C-alpha cells in the first residue's frame, strides 16, 4: 500500500468525521 494514499485517505476520513461532528453539535444547539 502506498503510504501517501494511506495518509490521504486518513485525512479525508478525519475531515469528514470532524464535519459530521460539527453538524451534529450545531443541530443539538438549536
SULRAGI-V954946 format. One record per run of one state. SS is the DSSP state (A for helix, B for strand, O for the rest). FROM is the first residue (numbers start at 1). TO is the last residue. Records with the same first field share a line. If there is no record, write none. Layout:
SS=FROM-TO / FROM-TO
//
This chain:
O=1-2 / 30-30
A=3-29
//
